[in-house]
């Protein structure tokens, strides 16, 4: 099943061609440098850049795949979550192509695609991972817009075990980096500084540590505590009244990141212990999955409970991309009748779409 997939959920114009779970081509044009001066994504700018680049990225993805659009079986497009006006660009283009070439148009959840991204295999890959997983399993998505832990009973059958009640983890890391003046996108830069810092130098409150049932994530309190800690460096009433050095910044970054990850571990371990099920795998996707420290922690925790951690085969699949969109569309529809997906008018953007 060959799918042309489109994702314009935020600041990446992404198009891919997939065959079943195999990614044939996966092209991404990033706008990150254009948004850096704003300290975050400017929605109107993202929309204009998507409109300017989407045809070019589509042509590039098709050319790299070695096929042509007439030979594809379906078109898939991200309908949410994400920036509304950015999502609209991809949806409009996908509908235009579907109508012109008379192809079914499959709407895809960005969060679900991240969740299932470990199922993707490279071009001519032979790791048919979906054959080896025994359901139910666990799935964790950590990104700039989503922090969710789910019980995956099967493809398309999910039970939310814990999700954020305010900031997503990636968003919190970006905000921490912005406070320290590290630039945008912040999470990756914060990680680099944290490598040279002491994670125990500054004590920050563990989010929701008094919750007996750990079924939610929260980072607003940690962020507030971090703002106060950083402000203490310039408080004349405090001994820390000084401009922070590079080492101070590294220690602050390490302390903030470590506490944020402690929170993820506490909730995940609680859910593993109280699931009442035999869990063999943990699917892990989303932008924060590129962080080396969190993967190291999750592997250690999974080993404790004899669980195998599954992540995408390449870091490129952790960020916004269309390869995972095409694979998600296939996994949910590969053996089904696609006739319902010719109802193009029923497909619309849903910026707050959840798993």
C-alpha positions in Angstrom: 0.0 0.0 0.0 1.8 3.1 -1.2 0.9 6.4 0.5 1.8 10.0 -0.1 1.8 11.6 3.3 1.7 15.3 4.2 2.3 17.0 7.6 2.2 20.8 8.2 1.3 20.7 11.9 3.8 23.3 13.1 7.0 24.7 11.6 8.1 21.8 9.4 6.8 21.3 5.9 7.0 17.5 5.6 6.1 15.1 2.8 6.8 11.3 2.5 6.1 8.3 0.4 5.6 5.1 2.3 5.0 1.5 1.4 3.2 -0.4 4.2 5.5 0.3 7.2 8.5 1.1 5.0 9.6 4.7 4.4 10.6 5.2 0.8 11.2 8.9 1.0 10.8 11.4 3.9 11.5 15.1 3.1 11.3 17.9 5.6 11.8 21.6 5.1 12.4 23.3 8.4 11.4 26.9 9.3 13.1 26.8 12.7 15.8 29.4 11.9 13.0 31.8 10.7 11.2 31.6 14.1 14.3 31.8 16.3 14.1 35.6 16.7 10.6 35.3 18.1 11.6 32.7 20.7 8.9 30.4 19.4 6.7 29.6 16.4 4.9 32.6 14.8 1.7 31.0 13.4 1.2 33.4 10.5 4.8 33.1 9.4 4.5 29.3 9.6 1.4 29.4 7.4 3.1 31.6 4.7 6.2 29.4 4.6 4.2 26.2 4.3 2.3 27.7 1.4 5.5 28.8 -0.3 7.3 25.5 0.1 4.7 22.7 0.0 4.7 22.1 -3.7 8.5 21.9 -3.8 8.6 19.4 -0.9 5.9 17.3 -2.5 7.8 17.1 -5.8 11.0 16.3 -4.0 9.5 13.5 -2.0 7.8 11.9 -5.1 11.1 12.2 -7.1 13.1 10.6 -4.3 10.6 7.7 -4.1 11.1 6.7 -7.7 7.4 6.6 -8.3 4.8 9.0 -9.5 1.6 10.3 -7.9 -0.6 8.3 -10.3 0.8 5.1 -8.8 0.0 5.8 -5.2 -2.9 4.1 -3.4 -3.9 6.8 -1.0 -3.0 10.2 0.4 -2.6 10.8 4.1 -2.6 14.1 5.9 -2.2 15.4 9.5 -5.4 17.0 10.8 -4.3 17.6 14.4 -2.9 18.4 16.8 -1.0 21.5 15.9 -1.3 25.1 14.7 -4.7 25.5 13.0 -3.6 27.7 10.2 -0.5 25.6 9.5 -2.6 22.4 9.5 -4.9 24.0 7.0 -2.2 24.4 4.4 -1.5 20.6 4.3 -5.1 19.7 4.3 -6.0 22.0 1.5 -3.1 20.7 -0.6 -4.0 17.1 0.2 -7.6 17.6 -0.8 -6.5 19.2 -4.0 -4.3 16.2 -4.9 -6.9 13.7 -3.8 -9.6 15.3 -6.0 -7.3 15.7 -9.0 -6.0 12.1 -9.0 -9.1 10.5 -7.5 -7.3 9.0 -4.5 -8.7 8.3 -1.0 -7.7 10.8 1.6 -6.9 9.4 5.1 -6.9 11.9 8.1 -4.2 11.1 10.6 -3.6 12.1 14.3 -0.1 13.6 14.8 0.0 12.2 18.3 -1.0 8.7 17.2 1.7 8.8 14.5 4.3 9.6 17.1 3.0 6.8 19.2 3.3 4.3 16.3 6.6 5.7 14.9 8.7 2.8 16.3 6.9 0.6 13.8 8.5 2.5 10.8 11.2 0.6 8.9 13.8 2.1 6.5 13.7 1.6 2.8 14.4 -2.1 2.1 14.5 -2.7 5.8 13.8 -6.2 7.1 12.9 -5.4 10.7 9.1 -6.2 10.6 8.7 -4.9 14.2 4.9 -5.1 14.1 5.1 -8.9 13.8 7.0 -9.3 17.0 5.0 -7.1 19.4 2.5 -8.8 21.7 -0.3 -6.5 22.7 -1.2 -4.9 25.0 1.8 -2.7 25.4 2.6 0.8 26.7 3.1 3.9 24.6 4.8 7.2 25.6 4.7 10.4 23.5 6.8 13.3 24.7 6.9 16.4 22.5 6.5 20.1 22.5 2.7 19.8 22.4 2.0 16.4 24.0 2.9 14.4 27.1 0.8 11.3 27.2 1.2 7.7 28.5 -1.2 5.2 27.0 -2.0 1.5 27.2 -2.0 0.3 23.6 -4.4 -2.6 23.5 -4.0 -2.8 19.7 -3.4 -0.5 16.8 -6.1 2.2 17.1 -7.2 1.0 20.6 -5.8 3.2 23.3 -6.5 3.9 27.0 -5.0 7.1 28.4 -3.1 6.3 31.6 -1.6 9.7 32.2 -1.5 13.0 30.3 -0.4 16.5 31.0 -2.7 18.9 32.8 -0.8 22.0 31.6 2.5 22.3 29.8 3.8 19.4 27.8 7.4 18.2 28.7 8.9 19.6 25.4 7.2 22.9 25.9 8.5 23.1 29.5 12.1 22.3 28.4 11.8 25.0 25.7 10.6 27.5 28.3 13.4 26.7 30.6 15.9 27.2 27.8 14.3 30.5 26.9 14.6 31.7 30.5 18.3 30.9 30.5 18.7 32.7 27.2 19.7 29.6 25.3 17.6 30.3 22.1 15.1 28.4 20.1 14.4 25.5 19.7 15.3 25.3 23.3 15.0 21.6 24.4 18.0 20.4 22.4 20.2 23.3 23.5 19.2 22.8 27.1 20.2 19.2 26.8 23.7 20.2 25.6 24.2 22.6 28.5 22.9 20.0 31.0 25.6 17.5 30.0 28.2 19.7 31.6 26.1 20.5 34.6 25.4 19.1 38.1 21.8 17.8 38.2 21.9 17.9 42.0 23.2 21.4 42.4 19.8 23.1 42.7 16.8 21.4 44.4 13.6 21.9 42.5 10.2 20.5 43.6 9.1 17.2 42.0 5.7 17.9 40.3 2.7 16.3 41.9 4.8 14.4 44.4 1.9 14.2 46.8 -0.5 12.6 44.3 -1.2 9.0 45.5 -2.6 8.0 42.1 -0.1 9.1 39.5 -2.2 9.5 36.4 -1.2 13.0 35.2 1.8 15.1 34.4 2.3 18.8 35.2 5.1 21.2 34.6 3.7 24.6 35.5 4.8 24.4 39.2 8.3 23.3 38.2 8.5 26.1 35.7 7.4 28.7 38.3 10.0 27.3 40.8 12.7 27.5 38.1 11.8 31.1 37.4 12.2 32.0 41.0 15.5 30.1 41.3 16.9 31.9 38.3 15.6 35.3 39.6 17.5 34.7 42.8 20.8 35.2 41.0 20.0 38.9 40.7 18.2 39.4 44.1 20.3 41.7 46.2 18.7 40.1 49.3 20.2 36.7 48.5 23.7 35.4 48.6 23.3 34.4 44.9 23.2 38.0 43.9 25.4 37.8 40.8 25.2 37.2 37.0 25.1 33.5 36.4 28.3 32.0 34.9 28.3 29.5 32.1 28.7 26.8 34.7 25.8 28.2 36.6 23.7 27.9 33.5 24.8 24.3 32.9 23.9 23.4 36.5 20.5 25.1 36.2 19.8 23.3 33.0 20.9 20.0 34.4 18.8 20.5 37.6 15.7 21.5 35.7 15.9 18.7 33.1 16.7 16.1 35.8 13.6 17.0 37.9 11.4 17.1 34.8 12.6 13.6 33.9 12.2 12.3 37.5 8.5 13.2 37.1 8.2 11.1 33.9 9.9 8.1 35.6 7.7 8.3 38.7 4.4 8.3 36.7 5.6 5.6 34.3 6.8 3.3 37.0 3.6 3.7 38.9 1.6 2.8 35.9 3.8 -0.2 35.1 3.3 -1.6 38.6 -0.4 -0.9 38.7 -1.4 -1.9 35.2 -2.2 -5.5 36.3 -1.1 -6.6 32.8 2.0 -8.4 31.4 3.7 -5.6 29.5 6.6 -6.5 27.2 7.2 -3.3 25.3 7.2 0.4 25.7 6.7 2.4 22.5 8.5 5.8 22.7 8.2 8.7 20.3 8.0 12.5 20.0 10.7 15.2 19.8 11.9 14.7 23.4 12.8 11.1 22.4 15.9 12.6 20.8 17.2 13.4 24.3 19.9 10.9 25.3 19.4 11.3 29.0 15.6 10.4 29.0 16.3 7.4 26.8 19.0 6.2 29.1 16.6 6.5 32.1 13.8 4.8 30.3 16.0 1.9 29.3 17.1 1.4 32.9 13.5 1.5 34.1 12.4 -0.9 31.4 15.2 -3.3 32.2 14.0 -3.4 35.8 10.6 -4.6 34.7 11.8 -6.8 31.8 10.3 -4.5 29.2 11.9 -3.7 25.9 12.0 0.0 24.9 11.2 0.6 21.2 12.1 3.9 19.5 12.1 4.9 15.9 15.1 3.7 13.8 16.3 7.2 13.1 16.1 10.5 15.1 14.5 12.2 12.1 11.3 10.3 13.0 11.1 11.9 16.4 10.6 15.4 15.1 7.7 16.5 12.8 7.8 14.4 9.7 5.4 12.8 7.2 7.0 9.3 7.2 5.3 8.4 10.4 2.0 9.9 9.1 2.0 7.5 6.1 2.9 4.5 8.3 0.2 5.3 10.8 -2.4 5.6 8.0 -1.3 2.1 6.7 -1.3 0.4 10.1 -4.9 1.5 10.7 -6.2 0.9 7.2 -4.0 -1.5 5.4 -6.5 -4.3 5.2 -9.7 -2.2 5.1 -12.0 -0.7 2.5 -10.9 2.8 1.8 -14.1 4.0 0.1 -15.1 6.1 3.0 -12.1 8.2 2.5 -13.4 9.7 -0.7 -15.7 11.9 1.5 -13.2 14.8 1.3 -15.6 17.4 2.8 -15.7 15.5 6.1 -11.9 16.1 6.6 -11.0 19.2 8.5 -8.3 20.4 10.9 -8.6 19.7 14.6 -5.8 21.7 16.4 -6.6 20.2 19.8 -6.9 16.6 18.6 -5.8 14.1 21.3 -4.9 10.4 21.1 
